[in-house]
Amino acid sequence: MPTLMRVVITAATAGEIAPVKETLPARYSGADAPVSVQFHTAGVGMVATTWSLTRLLSEQQPQLVIQAGIAGCFDHQVPLGAVMAISSEHFGDTGVEENGQWRDLFSLQLDGPDTPPFENRELPNPWLQQYNLLHLPQAHAVTINTITTRPERIQQLQQHYRPTLESMEGAALHYVCRMARTPFIQLRSVSNYIGERDKSKWKIKDAIINLNQCLLQLIEAIDKNG
């Protein structure tokens, strides 16, 4: 009998992963399936995600966590709807903003740059090469609880972290899974550019469609690769 691999697909909101949940072949939901997929809604923001994922890992002990969601993008050269795999994360709003400058925990020397689970001030994904089976473009990301709109704040984040994408949950995934030593991968689809508040210019629907197509392809690739 093939070894069972328990995979959790998690998102902040149910709508972000609804299409793949509705279309995933039944062979991935059986108790004896080689790849058994469970869906999970963690909630919006870092606090909800941290609590929800910590409980999930403790109770379910999955072999792989796939976090999926839409994201804002700092780089206007990246097309809306593009799906990317996150290589590293940062907490972008834990620190002090003063005199127009941003100082995080490491700049303030309140934490060491290599204090677990951090590595050189970042939260990289050590399992990315193993599970980026679709060879999606990789991106650095920053996570904040307040969506960035001010030009000055955008510039601060770009200068300090050089991110491509911004979300409200990604760093929580990286932190929790690195601490628990649970393999993970974060997929993000670009729905809008950072600072653009005219939602008629956002592509949320396209981003969700593309994201869910990649999720389905990733599950099939995991199944194929054993």
Secondary structure, 3 states (H helix, E strand, C coil): CCCCEEEEEEECCHHHCHHHHHHCCHHHCCCCCCEEEEEEECCCCHHHHHHHHHHHHHHHCCCEEEEEEEEEECCCCCCCCCEEEEEEECECCCEEEECCEEEECCCCCCCCCCCCCCECCEEECCCHHHHCCCCCCEEEEEECCCCCCCHHHHHHHHHHHCCCEEECCHHHHHHHHHHHCCCEEEEEEEEEECCCCCHHHCCHHHHHHHHHHHHHHHHHHHHHHC
